[in-house]
């Protein structure tokens, strides 16, 4: 099976098949998830200093912060998976 890479912005990608969830960062539970991941060294920040607009959770329980809107990341994810079929 070919590994598809999901673009998270600024030249950063993640293997699409490893993505479990693409979420918005605005809620209190998401802030807790982000803080816990930071404490446990599972946080990957690819925002390049910009505002976090999407939180991506992976199979390995890593939390990735992206400056690209969650909806945009989700649309890219869908397009990748549709192209695979």
C-alpha positions as CSV (number, residue, x, y, z in Angstrom):
1,X,0.0,0.0,0.0
2,X,1.3,3.4,-1.0
3,X,1.8,5.9,1.8
4,X,-0.1,9.2,1.2
5,X,1.3,12.4,2.8
6,X,-1.2,14.9,4.2
7,X,0.1,18.5,3.8
8,X,-0.1,20.4,7.1
9,X,1.4,23.7,5.7
10,X,4.9,25.2,5.5
11,X,6.3,22.0,3.9
12,X,5.2,19.8,6.7
13,X,3.4,16.5,6.1
14,X,2.1,13.5,8.0
15,X,1.3,10.0,6.7
16,X,-2.5,10.2,6.0
17,X,-3.2,6.6,7.0
18,X,-1.8,7.4,10.6
19,X,-4.3,10.3,11.2
20,X,-7.1,9.5,13.6
21,X,-8.7,12.9,14.0
22,X,-8.6,16.4,12.7
23,X,-10.1,18.9,15.3
24,X,-10.5,22.6,16.0
25,X,-8.4,23.9,18.9
26,X,-10.9,26.2,20.5
27,X,-12.5,24.1,23.2
28,X,-11.3,23.5,26.7
29,X,-10.9,19.8,26.2
30,X,-8.6,20.4,23.2
31,X,-6.5,22.8,25.3
32,X,-6.2,20.0,27.9
33,X,-5.2,17.5,25.2
34,X,-2.6,19.9,23.9
35,X,-1.2,20.6,27.4
36,X,-1.0,16.9,28.3
37,X,0.8,16.2,25.0
38,X,3.3,18.9,25.7
39,X,4.0,17.5,29.2
40,X,4.4,14.0,27.8
41,X,6.6,15.1,24.9
42,X,4.0,14.0,22.3
43,X,3.3,17.5,20.9
44,X,4.5,18.5,17.4
45,X,4.1,22.2,16.6
46,X,4.2,23.0,12.9
47,X,2.5,26.4,13.1
48,X,5.8,28.4,12.6
49,X,4.7,30.8,15.3
50,X,1.3,31.4,13.8
51,X,-2.1,30.8,15.5
52,X,-3.1,27.2,15.9
53,X,-6.1,26.5,13.7
54,X,-6.1,22.6,13.6
55,X,-5.2,19.8,15.9
56,X,-4.3,16.5,14.4
57,X,-4.3,13.3,16.5
58,X,-2.3,10.3,15.1
59,X,-2.4,6.6,15.8
60,X,0.7,6.9,18.0
61,X,-1.2,9.4,20.1
62,X,1.0,12.3,19.0
63,X,-0.7,15.7,18.8
64,X,0.2,17.9,15.8
65,X,-0.6,21.6,15.8
66,X,-1.1,23.3,12.4
67,X,-1.8,26.9,11.3
68,X,-4.0,25.6,8.5
69,X,-7.8,25.7,9.2
70,X,-9.1,22.3,10.3
71,X,-11.7,22.3,7.5
72,X,-8.9,22.8,4.9
73,X,-6.8,20.0,6.4
74,X,-9.9,17.8,6.4
75,X,-10.7,18.6,2.8
76,X,-7.1,17.7,1.8
77,X,-7.4,14.5,3.8
78,X,-10.6,13.6,2.0
79,X,-9.1,14.4,-1.4
80,X,-6.1,12.2,-0.7
81,X,-8.3,9.2,0.3
82,X,-10.6,9.6,-2.7
83,X,-7.6,9.7,-5.0
84,X,-6.4,6.4,-3.5
85,X,-9.5,4.5,-4.5
